[in-house]
Amino acid sequence: MDSPNENPEPRIGANAERNKRKKELAKQKKLKNQEEQRIADTLNASINKQAGNYANSVEPLFEVKPIPGKGLGLVARRFISRGTEILREDAILKCNREFICKEISLMNVPNDKKARFMELQSQCNCDQTPCLETPFQRIFELNCFGFYAEKDFRGPSNTYIYLISARINHDCMPNTAGAFTEEEYVTVQAIKDIHPGEEITRDYHNLRGTTQFRRTILQQHYKFVCECTTCVSNTTITEAQAMVKFAMREKPRNTTTTLLHKATPEEIKKDKDIDQWFGARLVDFAILQRAVDGTVRAQAAQGISTEECTNTILSLLGGIKKNLEDNNAYGLSEELIETHASILTQAAFEKMMAHFAKLKAQFTID
């Protein structure tokens, strides 16, 4: 019979490996906490500096702090009564909504804003391995706000990044709600009394229904399991309660709240120039698509197979990439041109293939 203490080396080796992993994880956690605190300190210093640039502004009502289990968030510095405007902020990247324009716009913003953008959380939204999105897309999709023109409920007219507002964490029954001004500023207003040290929260999707339903939506869009008080208590949010959350929001008005990250005239001009550049590309793409459309129509009439038409369309749509290469006024890398050309080509390809299928069916009937 073997002695229980015989050959202890494997056990000692396993313990050493576990201890090594624990130390490495503790080191990574410490570095992450230090980085979050560094970002929070930088943001708070920037917010306080911007507040000092306005003679009539008041001291910020909030500060950015690490929130256990959530990363960074906003916390009340003092008591905030219901109805108070907490935050007013201008967007960055206010060109049109195409990703290629947004990415070019980021290349042209001041370095401090660019750094604050790159520090935002990111996640893959394409669910492909490897991810097909650029680092910019992974950050933008997770943190953007949909801007809705007044009384237009068909969908957002554009999507913007608000660097501080993007730091506000989710709660299914939040203590704030947001609104937009005519200048496309976002305002954040208290819809409940908020006490000193309390986290400032917002509802990412105006959620209602059961905890399971809300958590499913948040998991799909943001990849986290909500642990807010409403979810932990397994409370269902009724339609009426969901509407009340935003009925308490007031229309933005004149305020002494500091306007954060106000765009400079130079930034505004650069975004307009980017829009004009892309507008010229769209004219070129439209000419190309008309040529593709003529070819598709001719091939459908000739009874060409779907596979042959697919190859023809893809070959012709290669002109999109060449157009971007020939008109690369903003110094896009080959990788970015390839990525954005693929995005634009895919949309045009799907449209042309649907058109081909419809035409082929018509010629077959005839």
Secondary structure, DSSP 8 states (H G I E B T S, - for coil): ---TTSS-HHHHHHHHHHHHHHHHHHHHHHHHHHHHHHHHHHHHHHHHHHHHT-TT----SEEEEEETTTEEEEEESS-B-TT-EEEEE--B--S-S-HHHHHHHHHHS-HHHHHHHHTS----SS--SS--S-HHHHHHHHH-EEE--TT--SS-SEEEB-TTGGG-EE-SS-SEEEEE-TT--EEEEESS-B-TT-EEEE-SS---B-HHHHHHHHHHHH------HHHHTT--B-HHHHHHHHHT--------S-EET---HHHHHHHHHHHHHHHHHHHHHHHHHHHHHHHHHHHHHHT--HHHHHHHHHHHHHHHHHHHHHT-TT---HHHHHHHHHHHHHHHHHHHHHHHHHHHHHHHH-
